[in-house]
Each structure stands twice: as C-alpha cells, then as structure tokens.
Amino acid sequence: MKFLLVLSAFASLAAAQMAVIRAPPAQSTFAPGEQFIVDVDRPDTLTGSQEVSVAIGLLSCAGQAPPGTCDGIDTTEEIGTPLYAGPYTPQLRPGGSDLFQNFTVAVPADFPSGAAALSVAHFSLVGARYWPTLEVLTETVFIS
Ligand SMILES: *[C@@H]1O[C@H](CO)[C@@H](O)[C@H](O)[C@H]1NC(C)=O
C-alpha cells in the first residue's frame, strides 16, 4: 500500500514535469532539406528537477501506417533519424513563466515524402531523489 502511494506520488510528479513540443505545430509540412525549429517547453516547477538531455528524431510513417497518418507507430520503440541528440538547457521564456529551448534541425535531404513522426525523447532527474525519467513526446508532420 505504501509502495502504491509512493508510485502515485511519483506519477503526479512526473505529470507535473511533462515537457511539450511548442513548435512546430502538429501537421506542419516541411520539404526535404528544410530547416525548422523544435521548441521544447517545460513548466518551471517548484518540485525541482535536473535536466539531462533530449533526442529529436524524425521517423517516416510512409508504408508503415495508413496513408497520411502515423497511426499505430510506437515512438517509444524507435524515433527514426536523430536530428539532434545532446544537452537540454531550457531558459525562462521571455515574458512567460515556462522554460523553453529552441533547437534548429533539418529534414534529411533524402527523407521520404508523406507523414512522419517527429519525436522528442526527454531525459531528466525528477524531484529531491533524482528519479531518472524518460518521456517521449510525438506529433505528426508531413514531408513534401
Ligand atoms: C523559439 O521558437 C519559436 C517558434 O518558432 C519562436 O516563436 C520564438 O521566437 C523562438 N525564440 C527564440 C528566443 O528564438
């Protein structure tokens, strides 16, 4: 019982820490070779957490899912071509209350056209006990 309570406390802590992809908007369209900004946002919480890193990946869904979708694609198992992998050091958003970091990435020049899953894998240490936490955020974009 105590164990369960601890787990649910962790779960609510984790929910409070969740990062989001602020940009690009889901359903954005990019050309092969095009650069775009991935804006990874997280709340500036009081629970305390230490950021470690993010990996941003682009996975073609063409031929893997119903046309024009990424339905059924599990990005916790693969994030596709890494567009960025390295430190995450978000800063307070000017005029805002959340933390953000913009990453400029590029669609690989030979990337297949069609729907693609843009994923951000986010690794952080949460809370006073530095609970190692990995979350994967995903949205669907289109490659022209
Ligand atoms: C970060 O990216 C967003 C979305 O493209 C943009 O609106 C914002 O101006 C950028 N912020 C900085 C400081 O570059």
The ligand as an SDF file (V2000), in Angstrom:
LIG
                    3D

 14 14  0  0  0  0  0  0  0  0999 V2000
   11.7220   29.9250  -30.4760 C   0  0  0  0  0  0  0  0  0  0  0  0
   10.9210   29.3430  -31.4890 O   0  0  0  0  0  0  0  0  0  0  0  0
    9.6020   29.8540  -31.5230 C   0  0  0  0  0  0  0  0  0  0  0  0
    8.8290   29.0350  -32.5360 C   0  0  0  0  0  0  0  0  0  0  0  0
    9.3940   29.0890  -33.7970 O   0  0  0  0  0  0  0  0  0  0  0  0
    9.6420   31.3320  -31.8690 C   0  0  0  0  0  0  0  0  0  0  0  0
    8.3330   31.8480  -31.8500 O   0  0  0  0  0  0  0  0  0  0  0  0
   10.4850   32.0640  -30.8260 C   0  0  0  0  0  0  0  0  0  0  0  0
   10.6320   33.4080  -31.2140 O   0  0  0  0  0  0  0  0  0  0  0  0
   11.8580   31.4150  -30.7010 C   0  0  0  0  0  0  0  0  0  0  0  0
   12.5480   32.0600  -29.5930 N   0  0  0  0  0  0  0  0  0  0  0  0
   13.8040   32.4620  -29.6710 C   0  0  0  0  0  0  0  0  0  0  0  0
   14.3490   33.1400  -28.4590 C   0  0  0  0  0  0  0  0  0  0  0  0
   14.4840   32.2620  -30.6620 O   0  0  0  0  0  0  0  0  0  0  0  0
  1  2  1  0
  1 10  1  0
  2  3  1  0
  3  4  1  0
  3  6  1  0
  4  5  1  0
  6  7  1  0
  6  8  1  0
  8  9  1  0
  8 10  1  0
 10 11  1  0
 11 12  1  0
 12 13  1  0
 12 14  2  0
M  END
$$$$
